[in-house]
């Protein structure tokens, strides 16, 4: 079957996807392969969560003849330099990271190695190979203690409330320095609570579904009053690929006396990518109950250290840049996850 050309699709491209065995990484790599791209994926397959799930995701990719996998840790400086020299990617989608807000309180060294040192190695590889575009995962967590909602890229992000968030903000400023000094087009995407099939076991949807099917109580933090801008995975992938195909450019309206944090005089852009439909945690749980056909036994608990009360994305900048913003209703996305979970685990 011949793949139809994608508007704006780069010619003669080789895509390097870091974290390809991860939730978002697998989905993005699959979409790139489906449209006929050459994709090289790297992952260290660490044990932060179930390695068997990561291997199952990876198996979907390795079945494709245009995909090549290399097991590699981002913190391996020599290994990363050799990889970039060998692969010579034209585009890099950097999704690998040590994830998790709460875990960053207990294991900060893991975040330093993966999110700071590892990202430095990605930037150095991109510079050495004159990569056409680096797109990297940031996070809505960079907004930290901001009380203004919805969050916009023009807002300051100077008060992170977790070390994970601090590393993601650091990634943004590290990328900007490379865009400014070396002309490397860099785009950072601030993801808002991504969920869907093949999702992470440490995320609420996965944990709640597993517990409810087992007849166990669920831990509901913030007494269920927390609000999140839950964003369905297919919308995330669509946004990521559209951005990947449109390299960052300098903002002609950049004003050094009143700079916009989301753009620059360098080829650098930052975009929110969220559903713009903030959902109360109790309503999210209700959607899971509806999809499962069972009621949850809720154990109400206070908000955890490092968490924020609410998130909401202003996606006007993303829509203006690529003509797309996420919009999948939460109940639809949750139902699709439950269908996948029951099939994958035969639950």
Phi and psi in degrees as GROMACS dihedral restraints (atoms count N, CA, C in turn):
[ dihedral_restraints ]
;  ai    aj    ak    al  type     phi  dphi    fc
    3     4     5     6     1   -88.1    20    10
    4     5     6     7     1   131.5    20    10
    6     7     8     9     1   -80.8    20    10
    7     8     9    10     1   129.1    20    10
    9    10    11    12     1   -68.9    20    10
   10    11    12    13     1   140.5    20    10
   12    13    14    15     1   -64.1    20    10
   13    14    15    16     1   141.7    20    10
   15    16    17    18     1   -93.2    20    10
   16    17    18    19     1   131.1    20    10
   18    19    20    21     1   -56.4    20    10
   19    20    21    22     1   130.6    20    10
   21    22    23    24     1    81.3    20    10
   22    23    24    25     1    -1.5    20    10
   24    25    26    27     1   -66.3    20    10
   25    26    27    28     1   129.9    20    10
   27    28    29    30     1   -71.2    20    10
   28    29    30    31     1   140.7    20    10
   30    31    32    33     1   -89.3    20    10
   31    32    33    34     1   149.9    20    10
   33    34    35    36     1    59.5    20    10
   34    35    36    37     1    38.5    20    10
   36    37    38    39     1  -100.3    20    10
   37    38    39    40     1   148.4    20    10
   39    40    41    42     1  -126.2    20    10
   40    41    42    43     1   123.4    20    10
   42    43    44    45     1  -102.2    20    10
   43    44    45    46     1   126.8    20    10
   45    46    47    48     1  -101.0    20    10
   46    47    48    49     1   122.4    20    10
   48    49    50    51     1  -115.2    20    10
   49    50    51    52     1   113.1    20    10
   51    52    53    54     1   -87.2    20    10
   52    53    54    55     1   147.0    20    10
   54    55    56    57     1    70.7    20    10
   55    56    57    58     1    36.9    20    10
   57    58    59    60     1   -69.1    20    10
   58    59    60    61     1   -20.5    20    10
   60    61    62    63     1   -90.7    20    10
   61    62    63    64     1     3.1    20    10
   63    64    65    66     1   -83.0    20    10
   64    65    66    67     1   174.9    20    10
   66    67    68    69     1   -59.8    20    10
   67    68    69    70     1   -60.2    20    10
   69    70    71    72     1   -72.2    20    10
   70    71    72    73     1   -37.0    20    10
   72    73    74    75     1   -59.8    20    10
   73    74    75    76     1   -45.1    20    10
   75    76    77    78     1   -61.8    20    10
   76    77    78    79     1   -46.4    20    10
   78    79    80    81     1   -63.4    20    10
   79    80    81    82     1   -41.3    20    10
   81    82    83    84     1   -67.4    20    10
   82    83    84    85     1   -42.9    20    10
   84    85    86    87     1   -62.3    20    10
   85    86    87    88     1   -40.0    20    10
   87    88    89    90     1   -60.7    20    10
   88    89    90    91     1   -42.9    20    10
   90    91    92    93     1   -66.4    20    10
   91    92    93    94     1   -39.3    20    10
   93    94    95    96     1   -62.9    20    10
   94    95    96    97     1   -43.3    20    10
   96    97    98    99     1   -65.0    20    10
   97    98    99   100     1   -39.3    20    10
   99   100   101   102     1   -63.5    20    10
  100   101   102   103     1   -26.6    20    10
  102   103   104   105     1   -96.9    20    10
  103   104   105   106     1     8.5    20    10
  105   106   107   108     1    97.0    20    10
  106   107   108   109     1    17.2    20    10
  108   109   110   111     1   -86.1    20    10
  109   110   111   112     1   158.1    20    10
  111   112   113   114     1   -88.5    20    10
  112   113   114   115     1   124.4    20    10
  114   115   116   117     1  -127.7    20    10
  115   116   117   118     1   130.4    20    10
  117   118   119   120     1  -112.3    20    10
  118   119   120   121     1   127.4    20    10
  120   121   122   123     1  -115.8    20    10
  121   122   123   124     1   142.0    20    10
  123   124   125   126     1  -126.4    20    10
  124   125   126   127     1   150.8    20    10
  126   127   128   129     1  -165.2    20    10
  127   128   129   130     1   147.9    20    10
  129   130   131   132     1   -96.8    20    10
  130   131   132   133     1    -2.8    20    10
  132   133   134   135     1    50.5    20    10
  133   134   135   136     1    47.6    20    10
  135   136   137   138     1   -71.9    20    10
  136   137   138   139     1   171.0    20    10
  138   139   140   141     1   -99.3    20    10
  139   140   141   142     1    24.6    20    10
  141   142   143   144     1   -57.0    20    10
  142   143   144   145     1   -38.6    20    10
  144   145   146   147     1  -141.3    20    10
  145   146   147   148     1   177.6    20    10
  147   148   149   150     1   -40.3    20    10
  148   149   150   151     1   110.7    20    10
  150   151   152   153     1   -67.0    20    10
  151   152   153   154     1   -30.8    20    10
  153   154   155   156     1   -61.4    20    10
  154   155   156   157     1   -35.4    20    10
  156   157   158   159     1   -67.1    20    10
  157   158   159   160     1   -42.0    20    10
  159   160   161   162     1   -62.0    20    10
  160   161   162   163     1   -41.6    20    10
  162   163   164   165     1   -67.1    20    10
  163   164   165   166     1   -34.0    20    10
  165   166   167   168     1   -67.3    20    10
  166   167   168   169     1   -39.3    20    10
  168   169   170   171     1   -63.4    20    10
  169   170   171   172     1   -45.5    20    10
  171   172   173   174     1   -61.3    20    10
  172   173   174   175     1   -36.6    20    10
  174   175   176   177     1   -60.7    20    10
  175   176   177   178     1   -32.6    20    10
  177   178   179   180     1   -65.4    20    10
  178   179   180   181     1   -33.1    20    10
  180   181   182   183     1   -81.7    20    10
  181   182   183   184     1   -43.2    20    10
  183   184   185   186     1   -68.3    20    10
  184   185   186   187     1   -14.6    20    10
  186   187   188   189     1   -73.3    20    10
  187   188   189   190     1   -12.0    20    10
  189   190   191   192     1   -93.6    20    10
  190   191   192   193     1   129.4    20    10
  192   193   194   195     1   -65.2    20    10
  193   194   195   196     1   -20.0    20    10
  195   196   197   198     1   -92.8    20    10
  196   197   198   199     1     8.9    20    10
  198   199   200   201     1  -111.5    20    10
  199   200   201   202     1   137.6    20    10
  201   202   203   204     1  -128.6    20    10
  202   203   204   205     1   134.3    20    10
  204   205   206   207     1  -112.0    20    10
  205   206   207   208     1   139.0    20    10
  207   208   209   210     1  -132.6    20    10
  208   209   210   211     1   125.2    20    10
  210   211   212   213     1   -81.7    20    10
  211   212   213   214     1   120.2    20    10
  213   214   215   216     1  -158.2    20    10
  214   215   216   217     1   142.5    20    10
  216   217   218   219     1   -94.6    20    10
  217   218   219   220     1   132.8    20    10
  219   220   221   222     1   -57.8    20    10
  220   221   222   223     1   -29.9    20    10
  222   223   224   225     1   -76.1    20    10
  223   224   225   226     1    -7.4    20    10
  225   226   227   228     1   -81.1    20    10
  226   227   228   229     1    96.9    20    10
  228   229   230   231     1   -61.2    20    10
  229   230   231   232     1   -49.0    20    10
  231   232   233   234     1   -66.2    20    10
  232   233   234   235     1   -40.7    20    10
  234   235   236   237     1   -64.4    20    10
  235   236   237   238     1   -39.8    20    10
  237   238   239   240     1   -68.5    20    10
  238   239   240   241     1   -41.0    20    10
  240   241   242   243     1   -62.8    20    10
  241   242   243   244     1   -42.2    20    10
  243   244   245   246     1   -66.1    20    10
  244   245   246   247     1   -38.4    20    10
  246   247   248   249     1   -61.2    20    10
  247   248   249   250     1   -48.8    20    10
  249   250   251   252     1   -62.1    20    10
  250   251   252   253     1   -40.1    20    10
  252   253   254   255     1   -66.7    20    10
  253   254   255   256     1   -33.6    20    10
  255   256   257   258     1   -78.5    20    10
  256   257   258   259     1   -44.0    20    10
  258   259   260   261     1   -81.5    20    10
  259   260   261   262     1   -37.3    20    10
  261   262   263   264     1    50.6    20    10
  262   263   264   265     1    58.9    20    10
  264   265   266   267     1   -67.0    20    10
  265   266   267   268     1   148.8    20    10
  267   268   269   270     1   -92.4    20    10
  268   269   270   271     1   -27.5    20    10
  270   271   272   273     1  -135.2    20    10
  271   272   273   274     1   140.7    20    10
  273   274   275   276     1  -125.5    20    10
  274   275   276   277     1   126.6    20    10
  276   277   278   279     1  -110.8    20    10
  277   278   279   280     1   105.1    20    10
  279   280   281   282     1   -98.6    20    10
  280   281   282   283     1   103.7    20    10
  282   283   284   285     1  -117.9    20    10
  283   284   285   286     1    -9.6    20    10
  285   286   287   288     1   -70.6    20    10
  286   287   288   289     1   138.3    20    10
  288   289   290   291     1  -172.5    20    10
  289   290   291   292     1   161.1    20    10
  291   292   293   294     1   -81.7    20    10
  292   293   294   295     1   114.0    20    10
  294   295   296   297     1   -91.4    20    10
  295   296   297   298     1   169.1    20    10
  297   298   299   300     1   101.6    20    10
  298   299   300   301     1   118.6    20    10
  300   301   302   303     1   -69.8    20    10
  301   302   303   304     1   -49.4    20    10
  303   304   305   306     1   -70.4    20    10
  304   305   306   307     1   -37.3    20    10
  306   307   308   309     1   -64.3    20    10
  307   308   309   310     1   -25.5    20    10
  309   310   311   312     1   -67.8    20    10
  310   311   312   313     1   -19.2    20    10
  312   313   314   315     1   -72.0    20    10
  313   314   315   316     1   -36.4    20    10
  315   316   317   318     1   -90.6    20    10
  316   317   318   319     1   -27.7    20    10
  318   319   320   321     1  -134.4    20    10
  319   320   321   322     1    61.1    20    10
  321   322   323   324     1   -62.6    20    10
  322   323   324   325     1   -28.5    20    10
  324   325   326   327     1   -62.3    20    10
  325   326   327   328     1   -34.1    20    10
  327   328   329   330     1   -63.0    20    10
  328   329   330   331     1   -34.8    20    10
  330   331   332   333     1   -76.4    20    10
  331   332   333   334     1   -36.1    20    10
  333   334   335   336     1   -62.3    20    10
  334   335   336   337     1   -45.6    20    10
  336   337   338   339     1   -67.7    20    10
  337   338   339   340     1   -48.6    20    10
  339   340   341   342     1   -80.4    20    10
  340   341   342   343     1   -46.2    20    10
  342   343   344   345     1   -88.1    20    10
  343   344   345   346     1   -27.1    20    10
  345   346   347   348     1  -102.7    20    10
  346   347   348   349     1   -61.5    20    10
  348   349   350   351     1   -63.0    20    10
  349   350   351   352     1   -44.2    20    10
  351   352   353   354     1   -61.4    20    10
  352   353   354   355     1   -41.5    20    10
  354   355   356   357     1   -68.2    20    10
  355   356   357   358     1   -35.1    20    10
  357   358   359   360     1   -59.6    20    10
  358   359   360   361     1   -39.5    20    10
  360   361   362   363     1   -68.4    20    10
  361   362   363   364     1   -35.9    20    10
  363   364   365   366     1   -64.0    20    10
  364   365   366   367     1   -45.4    20    10
  366   367   368   369     1   -61.7    20    10
  367   368   369   370     1   -41.6    20    10
  369   370   371   372     1   -65.5    20    10
  370   371   372   373     1   -38.9    20    10
  372   373   374   375     1   -65.9    20    10
  373   374   375   376     1   -40.9    20    10
  375   376   377   378     1   -63.0    20    10
  376   377   378   379     1   -41.7    20    10
  378   379   380   381     1   -63.9    20    10
  379   380   381   382     1   -45.1    20    10
  381   382   383   384     1   -63.3    20    10
  382   383   384   385     1   -33.7    20    10
  384   385   386   387     1  -100.6    20    10
  385   386   387   388     1     7.7    20    10
  387   388   389   390     1    49.6    20    10
  388   389   390   391     1    50.8    20    10
  390   391   392   393     1   -58.7    20    10
  391   392   393   394     1   139.0    20    10
  393   394   395   396     1   -71.0    20    10
  394   395   396   397     1   -31.6    20    10
  396   397   398   399     1  -161.1    20    10
  397   398   399   400     1   129.6    20    10
  399   400   401   402     1  -109.6    20    10
  400   401   402   403     1   120.9    20    10
  402   403   404   405     1  -112.1    20    10
  403   404   405   406     1   128.3    20    10
  405   406   407   408     1  -131.3    20    10
  406   407   408   409     1   152.7    20    10
  408   409   410   411     1   -83.2    20    10
  409   410   411   412     1   118.8    20    10
  411   412   413   414     1  -103.2    20    10
  412   413   414   415     1  -153.7    20    10
  414   415   416   417     1  -157.9    20    10
  415   416   417   418     1   149.7    20    10
  417   418   419   420     1   -62.5    20    10
  418   419   420   421     1   -18.1    20    10
  420   421   422   423     1   -64.8    20    10
  421   422   423   424     1   -16.9    20    10
  423   424   425   426     1   -64.7    20    10
  424   425   426   427     1   -21.6    20    10
  426   427   428   429     1   -70.8    20    10
  427   428   429   430     1   -19.4    20    10
  429   430   431   432     1    50.2    20    10
  430   431   432   433     1  -121.2    20    10
  432   433   434   435     1   -81.8    20    10
  433   434   435   436     1     9.0    20    10
  435   436   437   438     1   -58.2    20    10
  436   437   438   439     1   131.6    20    10
  438   439   440   441     1   -97.3    20    10
  439   440   441   442     1   -15.8    20    10
  441   442   443   444     1   -75.1    20    10
  442   443   444   445     1   129.3    20    10
  444   445   446   447     1  -128.3    20    10
  445   446   447   448     1   147.4    20    10
  447   448   449   450     1   -73.4    20    10
  448   449   450   451     1   159.3    20    10
  450   451   452   453     1   -70.7    20    10
  451   452   453   454     1   136.5    20    10
  453   454   455   456     1  -125.6    20    10
  454   455   456   457     1   152.9    20    10
  456   457   458   459     1   -63.1    20    10
  457   458   459   460     1   -18.2    20    10
  459   460   461   462     1   -79.8    20    10
  460   461   462   463     1    -9.4    20    10
  462   463   464   465     1   -74.8    20    10
  463   464   465   466     1   150.4    20    10
  465   466   467   468     1   -71.4    20    10
  466   467   468   469     1   147.4    20    10
  468   469   470   471     1  -128.9    20    10
  469   470   471   472     1    56.8    20    10
  471   472   473   474     1  -100.0    20    10
  472   473   474   475     1     3.6    20    10
  474   475   476   477     1  -132.8    20    10
  475   476   477   478     1    64.5    20    10
  477   478   479   480     1   -64.3    20    10
  478   479   480   481     1   146.0    20    10
  480   481   482   483     1  -113.0    20    10
  481   482   483   484     1    10.7    20    10
  483   484   485   486     1  -146.4    20    10
  484   485   486   487     1   156.8    20    10
  486   487   488   489     1   -67.1    20    10
  487   488   489   490     1   -34.2    20    10
  489   490   491   492     1   -55.8    20    10
  490   491   492   493     1   -48.3    20    10
  492   493   494   495     1   -61.3    20    10
  493   494   495   496     1   -39.2    20    10
  495   496   497   498     1   -62.1    20    10
  496   497   498   499     1   -39.0    20    10
  498   499   500   501     1   -68.5    20    10
  499   500   501   502     1   -33.7    20    10
  501   502   503   504     1   -70.7    20    10
  502   503   504   505     1   -38.6    20    10
  504   505   506   507     1   -63.9    20    10
  505   506   507   508     1   -40.9    20    10
  507   508   509   510     1   -58.5    20    10
  508   509   510   511     1   -40.2    20    10
  510   511   512   513     1   -58.1    20    10
  511   512   513   514     1   -41.3    20    10
  513   514   515   516     1   -63.2    20    10
  514   515   516   517     1   -44.2    20    10
  516   517   518   519     1   -76.0    20    10
  517   518   519   520     1   -30.4    20    10
  519   520   521   522     1   -62.9    20    10
  520   521   522   523     1   -43.2    20    10
  522   523   524   525     1   -64.4    20    10
  523   524   525   526     1   -41.2    20    10
  525   526   527   528     1   -61.4    20    10
  526   527   528   529     1   -39.3    20    10
  528   529   530   531     1   -61.7    20    10
  529   530   531   532     1   -37.6    20    10
  531   532   533   534     1   -72.5    20    10
  532   533   534   535     1   -37.0    20    10
  534   535   536   537     1   -62.6    20    10
  535   536   537   538     1   -41.0    20    10
  537   538   539   540     1   -72.5    20    10
  538   539   540   541     1   -46.4    20    10
  540   541   542   543     1   -79.7    20    10
  541   542   543   544     1   -35.4    20    10
  543   544   545   546     1  -120.1    20    10
  544   545   546   547     1     1.2    20    10
  546   547   548   549     1    69.8    20    10
  547   548   549   550     1    20.7    20    10
  549   550   551   552     1   -78.9    20    10
  550   551   552   553     1   115.1    20    10
  552   553   554   555     1   -65.1    20    10
  553   554   555   556     1   121.8    20    10
  555   556   557   558     1  -129.8    20    10
  556   557   558   559     1   132.9    20    10
  558   559   560   561     1  -128.8    20    10
  559   560   561   562     1   126.2    20    10
  561   562   563   564     1  -103.7    20    10
  562   563   564   565     1   137.2    20    10
  564   565   566   567     1  -115.8    20    10
  565   566   567   568     1   120.0    20    10
  567   568   569   570     1   -88.9    20    10
  568   569   570   571     1    99.0    20    10
  570   571   572   573     1   -75.5    20    10
  571   572   573   574     1   141.4    20    10
  573   574   575   576     1  -113.2    20    10
  574   575   576   577     1   106.1    20    10
  576   577   578   579     1    34.7    20    10
  577   578   579   580     1    76.7    20    10
  579   580   581   582     1   -79.5    20    10
  580   581   582   583     1   136.9    20    10
  582   583   584   585     1  -144.0    20    10
  583   584   585   586     1   164.6    20    10
  585   586   587   588     1   142.4    20    10
  586   587   588   589     1  -177.3    20    10
  588   589   590   591     1   -53.3    20    10
  589   590   591   592     1   142.0    20    10
  591   592   593   594     1    71.0    20    10
  592   593   594   595     1    19.0    20    10
  594   595   596   597     1   -68.3    20    10
  595   596   597   598     1   175.8    20    10
  597   598   599   600     1   -81.7    20    10
  598   599   600   601     1   137.1    20    10
  600   601   602   603     1   -67.0    20    10
  601   602   603   604     1   -15.5    20    10
  603   604   605   606     1   -88.5    20    10
  604   605   606   607     1    -1.2    20    10
  606   607   608   609     1   -91.0    20    10
  607   608   609   610     1   156.1    20    10
  609   610   611   612     1   -57.3    20    10
  610   611   612   613     1   -44.7    20    10
  612   613   614   615     1   -59.1    20    10
  613   614   615   616     1   -44.5    20    10
  615   616   617   618     1   -66.4    20    10
  616   617   618   619     1   -47.8    20    10
  618   619   620   621     1   -64.7    20    10
  619   620   621   622     1   -41.8    20    10
  621   622   623   624     1   -66.4    20    10
  622   623   624   625     1   -43.5    20    10
  624   625   626   627     1   -61.5    20    10
  625   626   627   628     1   -46.4    20    10
  627   628   629   630     1   -61.2    20    10
  628   629   630   631     1   -46.4    20    10
  630   631   632   633     1   -66.4    20    10
  631   632   633   634     1   -42.7    20    10
  633   634   635   636     1   -65.8    20    10
  634   635   636   637     1   -38.1    20    10
  636   637   638   639     1   -67.8    20    10
  637   638   639   640     1   -27.0    20    10
  639   640   641   642     1   -89.4    20    10
  640   641   642   643     1    -0.1    20    10
  642   643   644   645     1    72.7    20    10
  643   644   645   646     1    24.2    20    10
  645   646   647   648     1  -102.1    20    10
  646   647   648   649     1   155.2    20    10
  648   649   650   651     1   -70.8    20    10
  649   650   651   652     1   156.7    20    10
  651   652   653   654     1  -112.1    20    10
  652   653   654   655     1   144.1    20    10
  654   655   656   657     1   -85.8    20    10
  655   656   657   658     1   118.3    20    10
  657   658   659   660     1  -112.0    20    10
  658   659   660   661     1   103.3    20    10
  660   661   662   663     1   -80.9    20    10
  661   662   663   664     1   155.6    20    10
  663   664   665   666     1    65.3    20    10
  664   665   666   667     1    23.3    20    10
  666   667   668   669     1    57.7    20    10
  667   668   669   670     1    21.4    20    10
  669   670   671   672     1    78.9    20    10
  670   671   672   673     1     4.8    20    10
  672   673   674   675     1   -93.5    20    10
  673   674   675   676     1     0.0    20    10
  675   676   677   678     1   -67.1    20    10
  676   677   678   679     1   151.7    20    10
  678   679   680   681     1  -124.7    20    10
  679   680   681   682     1   132.1    20    10
  681   682   683   684     1  -132.4    20    10
  682   683   684   685     1   148.0    20    10
  684   685   686   687     1   -93.7    20    10
  685   686   687   688     1    76.1    20    10
  687   688   689   690     1   -64.1    20    10
  688   689   690   691     1   129.6    20    10
  690   691   692   693     1  -124.5    20    10
  691   692   693   694     1   123.4    20    10
  693   694   695   696     1   -72.6    20    10
  694   695   696   697     1   143.3    20    10
  696   697   698   699     1   -59.1    20    10
  697   698   699   700     1   -40.0    20    10
  699   700   701   702     1   -63.0    20    10
  700   701   702   703     1   -35.4    20    10
  702   703   704   705     1   -67.6    20    10
  703   704   705   706     1   -40.0    20    10
  705   706   707   708     1   -59.2    20    10
  706   707   708   709     1   -47.9    20    10
  708   709   710   711     1   -62.7    20    10
  709   710   711   712     1   -43.7    20    10
  711   712   713   714     1   -59.2    20    10
  712   713   714   715     1   -45.5    20    10
  714   715   716   717     1   -64.7    20    10
  715   716   717   718     1   -42.7    20    10
  717   718   719   720     1   -60.6    20    10
  718   719   720   721     1   -47.8    20    10
  720   721   722   723     1   -68.1    20    10
  721   722   723   724     1   -36.4    20    10
  723   724   725   726     1   -64.2    20    10
  724   725   726   727     1   -40.9    20    10
  726   727   728   729     1   -67.6    20    10
  727   728   729   730     1   -42.4    20    10
  729   730   731   732     1   -57.8    20    10
  730   731   732   733     1   -34.6    20    10
  732   733   734   735     1   -81.6    20    10
  733   734   735   736     1    -4.0    20    10
  735   736   737   738     1  -127.5    20    10
  736   737   738   739     1    88.1    20    10
  738   739   740   741     1   -55.4    20    10
  739   740   741   742     1   144.7    20    10
  741   742   743   744     1   -59.2    20    10
  742   743   744   745     1   144.5    20    10
  744   745   746   747     1  -131.3    20    10
  745   746   747   748     1   159.3    20    10
  747   748   749   750     1   -61.1    20    10
  748   749   750   751     1   147.2    20    10
  750   751   752   753     1   -85.9    20    10
  751   752   753   754     1   114.4    20    10
  753   754   755   756     1   -64.4    20    10
  754   755   756   757     1   -18.0    20    10
  756   757   758   759     1   -94.6    20    10
  757   758   759   760     1     8.2    20    10
  759   760   761   762     1   -59.1    20    10
  760   761   762   763     1   132.3    20    10
  762   763   764   765     1  -122.6    20    10
  763   764   765   766     1   111.2    20    10
  765   766   767   768     1   -65.7    20    10
  766   767   768   769     1   -18.8    20    10
  768   769   770   771     1   -85.0    20    10
  769   770   771   772     1   -20.4    20    10
  771   772   773   774     1  -144.9    20    10
  772   773   774   775     1    67.8    20    10
  774   775   776   777     1   -68.2    20    10
  775   776   777   778     1   143.7    20    10
  777   778   779   780     1   -87.7    20    10
  778   779   780   781     1   118.2    20    10
  780   781   782   783     1   -60.6    20    10
  781   782   783   784     1   -19.2    20    10
  783   784   785   786     1   -89.5    20    10
  784   785   786   787     1    -8.1    20    10
  786   787   788   789     1  -137.2    20    10
  787   788   789   790     1  -173.1    20    10
  789   790   791   792     1  -166.0    20    10
  790   791   792   793     1   168.8    20    10
  792   793   794   795     1   -76.7    20    10
  793   794   795   796     1   -11.9    20    10
  795   796   797   798     1   -93.8    20    10
  796   797   798   799     1   167.2    20    10
  798   799   800   801     1   -75.8    20    10
  799   800   801   802     1    81.0    20    10
  801   802   803   804     1  -148.6    20    10
  802   803   804   805     1   132.6    20    10
  804   805   806   807     1  -141.5    20    10
  805   806   807   808     1   149.3    20    10
  807   808   809   810     1  -126.6    20    10
  808   809   810   811     1   133.9    20    10
  810   811   812   813     1  -133.9    20    10
  811   812   813   814     1   139.6    20    10
  813   814   815   816     1   -73.7    20    10
  814   815   816   817     1   144.2    20    10
  816   817   818   819     1  -137.2    20    10
  817   818   819   820     1    94.3    20    10
  819   820   821   822     1  -141.8    20    10
  820   821   822   823     1   172.5    20    10
  822   823   824   825     1   -82.9    20    10
  823   824   825   826     1   -12.1    20    10
  825   826   827   828     1    57.5    20    10
  826   827   828   829     1    26.8    20    10
  828   829   830   831     1  -135.7    20    10
  829   830   831   832     1    78.0    20    10
  831   832   833   834     1   -57.1    20    10
  832   833   834   835     1   136.1    20    10
  834   835   836   837     1  -125.5    20    10
  835   836   837   838     1   130.8    20    10
  837   838   839   840     1   -64.3    20    10
  838   839   840   841     1   138.5    20    10
  840   841   842   843     1   -56.3    20    10
  841   842   843   844     1   -39.0    20    10
  843   844   845   846     1   -63.7    20    10
  844   845   846   847     1   -33.8    20    10
  846   847   848   849     1   -71.0    20    10
  847   848   849   850     1   -35.1    20    10
  849   850   851   852     1   -63.0    20    10
  850   851   852   853     1   -43.5    20    10
  852   853   854   855     1   -63.9    20    10
  853   854   855   856     1   -38.3    20    10
  855   856   857   858     1   -61.2    20    10
  856   857   858   859     1   -37.4    20    10
  858   859   860   861     1   -65.4    20    10
  859   860   861   862     1   -37.8    20    10
  861   862   863   864     1   -66.8    20    10
  862   863   864   865     1   -43.8    20    10
  864   865   866   867     1   -58.8    20    10
  865   866   867   868     1   -41.6    20    10
  867   868   869   870     1   -64.6    20    10
  868   869   870   871     1   -41.9    20    10
  870   871   872   873     1   -68.6    20    10
  871   872   873   874     1   -34.7    20    10
  873   874   875   876     1   -86.6    20    10
  874   875   876   877     1   -21.7    20    10
  876   877   878   879     1    72.6    20    10
  877   878   879   880     1    31.6    20    10
  879   880   881   882     1  -147.5    20    10
  880   881   882   883     1   159.8    20    10
  882   883   884   885     1  -101.6    20    10
  883   884   885   886     1   144.5    20    10
  885   886   887   888     1   -87.8    20    10
  886   887   888   889     1   144.7    20    10
  888   889   890   891     1   -92.1    20    10
  889   890   891   892     1   112.5    20    10
  891   892   893   894     1   -98.5    20    10
  892   893   894   895     1   129.7    20    10
  894   895   896   897     1  -107.0    20    10
  895   896   897   898     1   101.4    20    10
  897   898   899   900     1   -75.6    20    10
  898   899   900   901     1   130.3    20    10
  900   901   902   903     1  -134.6    20    10
  901   902   903   904     1   159.2    20    10
  903   904   905   906     1   -71.7    20    10
  904   905   906   907     1   164.2    20    10
  906   907   908   909     1   -60.6    20    10
  907   908   909   910     1   145.5    20    10
  909   910   911   912     1   -91.0    20    10
  910   911   912   913     1   153.0    20    10
  912   913   914   915     1   -57.0    20    10
  913   914   915   916     1   136.8    20    10
  915   916   917   918     1    92.4    20    10
  916   917   918   919     1   -16.1    20    10
  918   919   920   921     1   -81.9    20    10
  919   920   921   922     1   155.3    20    10
  921   922   923   924     1  -111.3    20    10
  922   923   924   925     1   159.3    20    10
  924   925   926   927     1   -73.2    20    10
  925   926   927   928     1   -44.0    20    10
  927   928   929   930     1  -142.5    20    10
  928   929   930   931     1   149.6    20    10
  930   931   932   933     1  -134.9    20    10
  931   932   933   934     1   148.0    20    10
  933   934   935   936     1  -160.1    20    10
  934   935   936   937     1   134.9    20    10
  936   937   938   939     1  -102.7    20    10
  937   938   939   940     1   131.7    20    10
  939   940   941   942     1   -92.2    20    10
  940   941   942   943     1   114.6    20    10
  942   943   944   945     1  -110.2    20    10
  943   944   945   946     1    21.1    20    10
  945   946   947   948     1   -61.4    20    10
  946   947   948   949     1   -38.2    20    10
  948   949   950   951     1   -67.3    20    10
  949   950   951   952     1   -40.9    20    10
  951   952   953   954     1   -62.8    20    10
  952   953   954   955     1   -45.8    20    10
  954   955   956   957     1   -62.2    20    10
  955   956   957   958     1   -39.8    20    10
  957   958   959   960     1   -67.5    20    10
  958   959   960   961     1   -31.7    20    10
  960   961   962   963     1   -79.5    20    10
  961   962   963   964     1   -44.2    20    10
  963   964   965   966     1  -125.0    20    10
  964   965   966   967     1     3.2    20    10
  966   967   968   969     1    70.3    20    10
  967   968   969   970     1    29.4    20    10
  969   970   971   972     1  -153.1    20    10
  970   971   972   973     1   145.2    20    10
  972   973   974   975     1  -149.4    20    10
  973   974   975   976     1   145.8    20    10
  975   976   977   978     1   -58.8    20    10
  976   977   978   979     1   150.5    20    10
  978   979   980   981     1  -157.8    20    10
  979   980   981   982     1    10.6    20    10
  981   982   983   984     1   -66.7    20    10
  982   983   984   985     1   125.6    20    10
  984   985   986   987     1   -60.1    20    10
  985   986   987   988     1   141.7    20    10
  987   988   989   990     1   -58.3    20    10
  988   989   990   991     1   -42.3    20    10
  990   991   992   993     1   -63.2    20    10
  991   992   993   994     1   -35.6    20    10
  993   994   995   996     1   -66.9    20    10
  994   995   996   997     1   -46.6    20    10
  996   997   998   999     1   -64.7    20    10
  997   998   999  1000     1   -40.8    20    10
  999  1000  1001  1002     1   -63.6    20    10
 1000  1001  1002  1003     1   -42.5    20    10
 1002  1003  1004  1005     1   -61.4    20    10
 1003  1004  1005  1006     1   -39.2    20    10
 1005  1006  1007  1008     1   -66.6    20    10
 1006  1007  1008  1009     1   -38.6    20    10
 1008  1009  1010  1011     1   -63.0    20    10
 1009  1010  1011  1012     1   -45.6    20    10
 1011  1012  1013  1014     1   -61.0    20    10
 1012  1013  1014  1015     1   -41.0    20    10
 1014  1015  1016  1017     1   -60.2    20    10
 1015  1016  1017  1018     1   -45.3    20    10
 1017  1018  1019  1020     1   -62.8    20    10
 1018  1019  1020  1021     1   -45.5    20    10
 1020  1021  1022  1023     1   -59.4    20    10
 1021  1022  1023  1024     1   -44.9    20    10
 1023  1024  1025  1026     1   -65.4    20    10
 1024  1025  1026  1027     1   -37.1    20    10
 1026  1027  1028  1029     1   -72.1    20    10
 1027  1028  1029  1030     1   -45.9    20    10
 1029  1030  1031  1032     1   -66.2    20    10
 1030  1031  1032  1033     1   -41.5    20    10
 1032  1033  1034  1035     1  -101.2    20    10
 1033  1034  1035  1036     1     4.5    20    10
 1035  1036  1037  1038     1    50.5    20    10
 1036  1037  1038  1039     1    42.4    20    10
